[in-house]
Amino acid sequence: MDWSSLGGIGLALIGILFGQAIEGGHVGSLLQPAAFMIVICGTFGAVLLQTDAKSFITGVLMVRHVFATPIDDRKALAKRINVWSTFARKEGIFMLETYLKKETEPFVRKGLQLMIDGTPPDKIREICAIDMHFYEIQQRNAAKVWSAAGGYAPTIGILGAVLGLIHVMENLTDPSRLGGGIAVAFVATIYGVGLANLIFLPIANKLKAQIQHEMMRREMLLNAWVSIAHGDHPRIVEERLLAYLR
């Protein structure tokens, strides 16, 4: 569990709720199901309209990575690469089949297989670069679900406020119903702005950072494969890897 994500959300909510209490307001007045439904359904409806179904589902599922403990396996990966490099130098690059069988990640298996097949270094770079390019596009399109939600939510909140005020105007003759309409009007705006700036946009930015980290990891692998395929000395391969580990 990534405690920084949970702590960030918790701190934001505590600040809002305590601020409301300090001002003498009731926390319960911020709980308006109607306003919440307007903002959530309106926001994700707009996002779904602009996004294809696959990217939308992928983006929603990616949110679990925000709350999962981030894993940086570059050091362990660098050690494996050094083993591949040394073994290829001593036994020949075609003997890496033994290590290929131990790998489960598709991208790693692809790079190793290309080396084992005797693919020229420039072709390895070309093939893997294409794979990386489309992977990045797919992941960034999915992450845009949350940045788009952050853009739409405040406007949907204003829409909810207008709907609340319409409800108020329709019941001017019934003072007992005015309070509920006004509450929905203002709370909808709070939900829209709050969700956008405290939830949706931070999630989008964190996902983008994770995608960038994964692309750097794949770039490290690609450069190592090309170097091994060129027949570079393991020491040279190791020195190139150090740049990514800093």
C-alpha positions, -999 to +999 in steps of 0.1 A: +000+000+000+013+034-010+008+054+022+017+087+005-014+085-017-036+076+012-020+102+034-025+129+007-062+121+004-066+119+041-049+152+048-069+169+021-102+156+036-092+164+071-083+200+061-117+205+045-137+190+073-119+207+101-120+240+082-158+236+079-160+228+116-138+258+126-161+281+106-190+268+126-205+247+098-218+212+101-199+184+084-232+168+075-241+198+053-213+187+029-230+153+024-254+159-005-261+127-025-278+146-053-249+169-058-225+139-057-244+120-083-246+150-106-208+156-105-197+120-107-221+108-133-218+140-154-180+139-152-174+103-162-202+105-187-183+133-205-150+114-202-166+083-217-180+103-245-145+116-255-126+083-248-129+049-265-142+021-242-109+002-240-089+033-229-116+043-204-117+008-187-079+006-187-077+041-172-102+033-144-083+000-136-050+019-135-061+037-104-051+007-084-014+014-092-018+048-074-024+031-041-001+002-046+034+003-032+057+016-060+084-010-069+117+002-084+134-030-097+160-013-118+189-024-096+177-060-097+172-057-134+207-042-139+221-073-121+203-096-145+215-076-174+251-079-162+246-116-159+233-118-195+262-097-207+289-117-190+273-150-201+269-139-237+306-128-237+318-162-225+294-186-240+280-168-270+248-147-274+229-177-287+232-195-254+210-169-236+181-193-242+186-205-206+178-171-193+149-166-217+130-194-201+132-178-167+117-145-178+079-139-177+077-102-188+067-100-225+090-071-233+120-087-217+113-120-235+110-101-268+144-084-264+162-116-254+146-136-282+157-110-307+193-113-295+192-151-295+178-150-331+209-131-342+189-099-350+213-070-359+215-043-331+199-016-352+169-039-359+166-047-322+165-010-315+139-004-342+116-032-333+117-025-295+114+012-300+082+007-320+069-015-292+078+011-266+062+039-286+028+022-289+029+010-253+035+046-242+006+059-263-018+033-249-008+040-213-010+078-217-044+076-234-056+056-205-042+080-179-059+109-198-092+096-184-083+111-150-068+144-164-100+148-185-121+141-154-102+168-136-110+192-164-147+184-166-156+181-129-155+218-120-178+227-149-201+198-140-201+212-104-213+246-117-240+228-137-251+211-105-252+245-088-274+259-115-297+229-112-299+235-075-308+271-080-335+262-105-349+239-078-348+268-054-366+291-078-393+265-083-400+263-046-400+300-036-435+296-022-424+267+000-397+280+024-392+246+039-376+233+006-354+263-001-326+252+022-321+218+005-320+234-030-294+260-019-273+233-002-272+211-034-263+242-054-232+252-034-221+217-025-221+206-061-196+233-068-174+221-039-176+185-051-166+195-087-137+216-077-126+194-048-127+161-068-108+177-097-080+192-077-077+168-048-084+135-065-086+134-103-057+156-113-033+142-087-042+106-098-035+116-134-001+132-126+009+102-105+000+078-133+020+099-158+050+097-135+047+059-133+045+057-171+076+078-174+094+056-149+084+024-169+096+040-202+129+048-186+132+012-174+124-001-209+149+023-224+175+009-200+167-026-212+168-016-249+202+001-247+216-029-228+203-054-255+218-033-283+251-031-264+252-068-258+243-075-295+271-053-306+295-075-285+305-047-261+325-057-231+304-064-199+322-035-182+309-011-208+274-024-205+276-020-167+288+016-170+259+025-193+235+010-168+248+031-140+234+062-156+199+049-152+205+038-116+215+073-105 
